[in-house]
């Protein structure tokens, strides 16, 4: 699987070009499934999911001109037969993961068994938005724990080997300054990227590349 882990969606031409490069074909020829699940654990989450699906959010994902677009709601999957959704996921070019609560998303990725399916999706692209990006990391840090999983802690899927601090220096998020990111990173056991909304992290076959028209910083764990 290939990853484009964003803070705020496909916000600029550089991130757009990275997505097309990962797909290996134009967006207009690509199929997508949108995963809104992470949004529901946030205040106003239902409205957030609707705005994302309709392309009325400030975080572009669904409105890019996909050849086909569907909604994959993870909380529904445990109650339906796998043949109703697994073939659809396997045939889809890109999975678009909404922002919201990363640990809630992680929980439902495991409960739905989508997490178990991911390693076999070698040609699929995962595009994450904020919490939809953080879910792929080993851990998110206590600062980002909202919804608490039954097992506790801040562990996510650990598919990539670094953590992410999104929305760096966002004007509406006073606790997301570079100084705050540095304090957060000091408690992380893995390398950690602080990225603003004009930045994404591309991962292809284990190779990590930062795509940015904004600013970002990589923090390494202290010995």
C-alpha positions as CSV (number, residue, x, y, z in Angstrom):
1,X,0.0,0.0,0.0
2,X,1.1,3.6,-0.7
3,X,0.3,6.5,1.5
4,X,-0.3,10.2,1.2
5,X,-0.6,11.5,4.8
6,X,-1.9,15.0,4.9
7,X,-2.8,17.6,7.5
8,X,-5.7,19.1,5.6
9,X,-6.3,17.2,2.4
10,X,-5.2,18.0,-1.2
11,X,-4.5,21.6,-0.4
12,X,-2.1,22.6,-3.2
13,X,-0.6,21.7,-6.5
14,X,2.4,19.8,-5.0
15,X,0.2,17.5,-2.9
16,X,-2.2,17.1,-5.9
17,X,0.7,16.1,-8.1
18,X,2.0,13.6,-5.5
19,X,-1.4,12.0,-5.4
20,X,-1.5,11.6,-9.2
21,X,2.0,10.2,-9.1
22,X,1.0,7.6,-6.5
23,X,-2.1,6.6,-8.5
24,X,-0.2,6.3,-11.7
25,X,-3.1,7.7,-13.6
26,X,-5.3,10.8,-13.6
27,X,-7.8,11.3,-10.8
28,X,-10.6,11.4,-13.4
29,X,-9.8,7.7,-14.2
30,X,-9.5,6.6,-10.6
31,X,-12.0,5.1,-8.2
32,X,-12.3,6.2,-4.5
33,X,-14.0,5.2,-1.3
34,X,-14.4,7.8,1.4
35,X,-14.2,6.7,5.1
36,X,-15.9,9.2,7.3
37,X,-15.7,7.2,10.5
38,X,-13.2,9.2,12.4
39,X,-15.4,12.3,12.3
40,X,-18.2,10.8,14.3
41,X,-16.2,10.9,17.6
42,X,-15.8,14.7,17.3
43,X,-18.2,17.4,18.3
44,X,-20.4,18.1,15.3
45,X,-19.0,15.0,13.6
46,X,-22.1,14.2,11.5
47,X,-22.0,17.6,9.9
48,X,-18.3,17.4,9.4
49,X,-18.8,14.1,7.5
50,X,-21.5,15.6,5.4
51,X,-19.4,18.6,4.4
52,X,-16.5,16.4,3.5
53,X,-18.6,14.2,1.3
54,X,-20.3,17.1,-0.4
55,X,-17.0,19.0,-0.9
56,X,-18.0,21.8,1.4
57,X,-15.1,21.5,3.8
58,X,-11.8,23.4,3.6
59,X,-10.0,20.1,3.4
60,X,-10.3,18.8,-0.2
61,X,-10.8,15.1,-0.7
62,X,-14.1,14.0,-2.3
63,X,-14.5,16.9,-4.7
64,X,-11.4,16.2,-6.8
65,X,-13.2,14.8,-9.8
66,X,-13.0,11.0,-9.1
67,X,-14.2,8.7,-11.8
68,X,-16.3,7.0,-9.1
69,X,-16.8,7.7,-5.4
70,X,-18.4,5.7,-2.6
71,X,-18.7,5.8,1.1
72,X,-17.2,3.1,3.3
73,X,-18.6,3.4,6.8
74,X,-16.5,1.1,9.1
75,X,-19.0,0.9,11.9
76,X,-21.4,-0.9,9.5
77,X,-19.0,-3.5,8.2
78,X,-19.0,-6.0,11.2
79,X,-22.8,-6.5,10.6
80,X,-22.6,-7.3,6.9
81,X,-21.1,-10.2,4.9
82,X,-17.5,-9.7,3.7
83,X,-18.5,-10.4,0.1
84,X,-20.5,-7.2,0.3
85,X,-17.5,-4.9,0.8
86,X,-14.2,-6.7,0.6
87,X,-14.2,-7.0,-3.2
88,X,-15.2,-3.4,-3.5
89,X,-12.2,-2.3,-1.4
90,X,-9.9,-4.5,-3.4
91,X,-11.0,-3.0,-6.7
92,X,-10.8,0.6,-5.5
93,X,-7.8,2.8,-6.4
94,X,-7.7,5.0,-3.3
95,X,-9.2,5.1,0.2
96,X,-9.8,8.6,1.5
97,X,-9.8,8.7,5.3
98,X,-11.5,11.7,6.9
99,X,-10.1,13.6,9.8
100,X,-11.4,13.3,13.3
101,X,-10.5,11.1,16.2
102,X,-7.5,8.8,15.2
103,X,-8.0,6.3,18.0
104,X,-11.8,5.9,17.2
105,X,-10.8,5.3,13.6
106,X,-8.1,2.8,14.6
107,X,-10.6,0.9,16.8
108,X,-13.1,0.6,13.9
109,X,-10.4,-0.3,11.4
110,X,-9.6,-3.3,13.7
111,X,-13.2,-4.2,14.5
112,X,-14.2,-4.1,10.9
113,X,-11.1,-6.1,9.9
114,X,-10.1,-3.4,7.3
115,X,-6.8,-3.1,9.2
116,X,-6.2,-6.8,8.5
117,X,-7.0,-6.3,4.8
118,X,-4.6,-3.4,4.2
119,X,-1.3,-5.4,3.8
120,X,-2.8,-7.2,0.8
121,X,-3.8,-3.9,-0.9
122,X,-0.4,-3.4,-2.6
123,X,-1.6,-1.1,-5.4
124,X,-4.1,0.9,-3.3
125,X,-3.4,4.5,-2.1
126,X,-4.4,5.6,1.3
127,X,-5.0,9.3,1.6
128,X,-5.3,10.5,5.1
129,X,-6.6,13.8,6.4
130,X,-5.4,14.7,9.9
131,X,-6.7,11.9,12.1
132,X,-7.0,9.8,9.0
133,X,-3.2,10.2,8.6
134,X,-2.4,9.7,12.3
135,X,-4.1,6.4,12.5
136,X,-1.3,4.9,10.4
137,X,1.4,5.8,13.0
138,X,2.6,3.8,15.9
139,X,1.2,6.2,18.5
140,X,-0.4,9.7,18.6
141,X,0.7,11.1,21.9
142,X,-1.4,11.9,25.0
143,X,-2.1,15.4,23.6
144,X,-4.3,13.9,20.9
145,X,-6.2,11.3,22.9
146,X,-9.9,12.2,22.8
147,X,-12.0,9.1,22.5
148,X,-10.4,6.4,24.7
149,X,-10.2,2.8,23.3
150,X,-11.1,-0.1,25.6
151,X,-7.4,-1.0,26.0
152,X,-6.4,2.6,26.9
153,X,-3.2,4.2,25.7
154,X,-2.4,6.1,22.5
155,X,-1.5,3.2,20.2
156,X,-2.5,3.4,16.6
157,X,-1.9,0.9,13.7
158,X,1.8,1.3,13.4
159,X,1.9,0.8,9.6
160,X,4.4,3.7,9.2
161,X,7.3,4.1,11.7
162,X,6.8,7.8,12.6
163,X,4.2,9.9,14.3
164,X,2.4,13.1,13.0
165,X,1.5,16.4,14.6
166,X,-1.0,18.0,12.1
167,X,-2.2,21.5,11.6
168,X,1.0,23.1,12.7
169,X,0.7,26.8,13.4
170,X,-3.0,26.8,12.4
171,X,-4.6,30.2,13.2
172,X,-7.7,28.6,14.8
173,X,-5.6,26.1,16.9
174,X,-3.6,28.0,19.5
175,X,-2.2,24.8,21.0
176,X,-0.6,23.8,17.7
177,X,2.4,26.1,17.7
178,X,5.9,24.8,16.9
179,X,6.7,25.1,20.6
180,X,3.7,22.8,21.4
181,X,4.9,20.4,18.7
182,X,8.3,20.3,20.2
183,X,6.9,19.5,23.6
184,X,4.7,16.8,22.1
185,X,7.6,15.3,20.2
186,X,9.8,15.1,23.3
187,X,7.4,12.5,24.7
188,X,7.3,10.4,21.5
189,X,9.3,7.1,21.2
190,X,9.6,7.4,17.4
191,X,10.6,10.0,14.9
192,X,7.8,12.6,14.6
193,X,6.8,15.1,11.9
194,X,5.1,18.4,12.7
195,X,3.3,19.4,9.4
196,X,1.2,22.4,8.5
197,X,-1.9,22.3,6.3
198,X,0.2,22.8,3.1
199,X,2.3,19.7,3.8
200,X,1.9,16.0,3.3
201,X,4.0,12.9,3.9
202,X,4.3,10.5,1.0
203,X,5.3,6.9,1.8
204,X,6.1,4.5,-1.1
205,X,7.6,1.0,-0.4
206,X,8.9,2.3,2.9
207,X,10.5,5.4,1.4
208,X,9.3,8.6,3.1
209,X,9.2,12.0,1.3
210,X,7.8,15.3,2.5
211,X,5.7,17.2,0.0
212,X,5.3,20.8,1.1
213,X,4.4,24.3,0.0
214,X,4.3,25.3,3.7
215,X,6.5,24.4,6.7
216,X,7.3,21.3,8.7
217,X,9.8,19.8,11.0
218,X,11.1,16.4,11.8
219,X,11.9,15.6,15.4
220,X,14.0,12.5,16.4
221,X,13.6,10.8,19.7
222,X,16.1,11.9,22.4
223,X,18.5,9.1,23.6
